[in-house]
Amino acid sequence: MQKEIQNKIYNELVNIVPKNVLSIKNKAKSWTYGYNEKYNFVVISKTGQIENIINISGLNIALPKAPKSFIKRSEKKRRAILGSNRNS
């Protein structure tokens, strides 16, 4: 158990920001990019929303909230590209 904790590159921090503050600021998208003195972490979210806070070598980093959907490439174009590479 002790070795597992020591071998992790990062640790996830919990309860750094109260849940009500987190939800209010995420809804308003008001987290500013850069260092936040009040909560002692660096925000790397350009959308103004954060989800997780991790610690890497003593640096607290607020990770951006994951998007709800991703842009997906068309299957027809993908098959055409893959098919043309195989014929070469």
N, C-alpha and C positions, 0 to 999 in steps of 0.2 A: 504494500500500500504506500509506504513512504517513498519508494523508488518511483512509483507511478507519478506522484505529485512532483518530485524533483525533475523528472525527465520531460515534463510538459514544457513547451515553449512559452505558453501563455496561461494565465489564470483568468477565469471569468469572474468579474466582480458583481456582487448582488447588493441591492439596497444602498447604492451610492446616491442615487437621486430618488426622492419619494415618488411613489407610483402616481399620485395625483398630479404632481408637477410634470412628470414625464409625459403623461397623457395630454395635459393641457398644452404644453409646449410643442408636442408632436402634432396635435390637431391644428395649432396655429402656425406650424412650420417655422418656429422662431428660434431654433438652435442656430447660433452663428458659427461659421467655419473658423476654426482656430482654437486657441487655448481658452478654456473657461475657468476663470479664477475661483469662482464660487464653489464649483464641484471638483476642481483639480483634475481635469482631463482635457484631452485634445479632441475636438470634434472634427471628423473627416467626412462629414456628410454635407454635400452641396445642396441637398433638397430641404434641409432644415429639420429633418426627422432623424432620431437615433433609436437603436433597438438594444444593442448589447454594449457593455463596457468591459473591456479586457485590460489586463496588465501584462506588459511585455518588458522585462528587465527594469521594472520600476516606473515605466511610463504608462499612464492610464490613457486608453484610447476609446472614444465613443464611436462605435461602428454604425454606419447608416442602416436605416430600415430597408429590408429586402423589398424589391418591387413586387407588385401583385401579379404582373404578367410580363412576359418577355416577348421581344419581337422575334418572330420565327420566319425562317426562310421558306419560300414556297417549295413544296415537294416536287412539282414539275421541273422547276429550274434546277433543283438539286440533282434530280435523276439525269437531266440533260448534261450537267457539268460532270458528274461522275461517269456517265456513259461516254462522253467525248474524251476523257482522260484515258480510259481503258483501251480505246481504239488506236491510240498513238503508239 
